[in-house]
Amino acid sequence: MLSLIQYLKDIFLLITTLITIFLFLKNYKTGFYFYLIVLIISGFLGFARPIFAEEIVLPIIILLSVITSKQFRLKYISSISLFLFLYTIGITIISDDASFKGYDTIFFFGIVLIIFSKYFFGEEKKAVQTLAFLWLYALARVLWLIIHGDEDIFRLANITVGSARLILIDTNLKSNFLQVDPNYFAFITGLGFLLTLLFLVYRRAIFSFLPYSFIRKKWFLIIVIIIGFIELWFTIRAVSRGMVLALLAAVFTYLIFEKKAKVYVFSFLIIGILYAIFQTVFNLYLERFGIDDLGGGRYNIWSFLVDYLVKNDKIWFGSGLNFPWWEDWTADKGKYLGTHNSWLSLIVIFGLFGFSLLLILIIKSVRRNLQSTTTVSRVRIILFTYVLVSYSSIEPLNSSLGWILLAVCISNGDTDFLKTKKGKTLKQTAPINTNINNLQASQ
């Protein structure tokens, strides 16, 4: 039975890989959207990846499809990202023990996507549609969890028992169970909840980007609200402090943008009601913060890793991809294969030098979005806040999802890039007109 399931899975991945390559080479936009659809299907089926060797296949076909397209212009690529791409290849080649095989190799997909981010997300319509696909992916993962998870998924984890936070998934194969890391699943469901929340408060502006009449219906709005509550539950269920802090940071960013008294009053009213209803949950989180002052062992890992990079003269220019720094690190929980911090992982790869360049790129993008008056620019900044905090405690950049989300967040519209052949600028989003009544269903 196990071999048959694996065989069918391999057939599925082979087909999706070939179709993805074909569609990308035909049109990079079509190929990318097909990949996102396959990502959603794979999430629902519980697959770790949607195509074979995506860390190698995707960057190659993205490069080929974009540079051979009629829209390709050299000035529209990110020169900083291109330099980091070439620099990482070089440092990996010359660095002892670095390798192009391993978790870090997905870096090539991510950095290539950022190099050509204007082509994929420069138009705000494309950015919104990509976020809609990510929302569906989060929903697919939630459905997978509900279908295959045990009864404990509807209970708060016992923080006094470390294993209680793990989510057990029945594989239906001789009573074998798969253990799901609660932090990573909370990251996905937290992202889904945040996207749901952003749709609810900005939906009138978002409608223009999604040409589906049913999303304007009351019944769809009700379904979205229900999904949002389910996603919120699964986010807090695992008692993942990092993900809850990321959500709070994103909501706080939204409140900073909203300079209306009634928004603040309504928000604090909701928080008060939630505290009254879920006081046990709030106390549980406070208790977990109190009994663990080492970040679940993260602070020890980070301290060791920084010291290791400094002592081995790798802190400034990096160690390359898949460098086995962990071989000298052991603790009560055994060997650690990850940094538990995506930003620190990037420093391991290309050092403070490369990270500074990436930081410059991010700051420039965030500044442009702050200067913009469109809804999508505001959504990007709010999402980036979630990315900034959540990526500091886990490693989403070991997956294509993490890189896609980062690329969307740090992308920005470019009026020159959005011009048609006749020189007419494509229509942009109307200035933001948020109102607390947006939380109510359309009349």
Helices and strands as residue ranges (DSSP letters): H 2-26, H 28-45, H 54-67, G 74-76, H 79-94, G 103-106, H 107-115, H 117-121, H 124-148, G 151-154, G 162-165, E 167-170, E 177-180, H 182-206, G 207-209, G 213-216, H 218-237, H 241-257, H 261-277, H 279-291, G 295-297, H 298-311, G 325-328, H 342-371, H 375-390, G 396-398, H 400-409, G 436-439
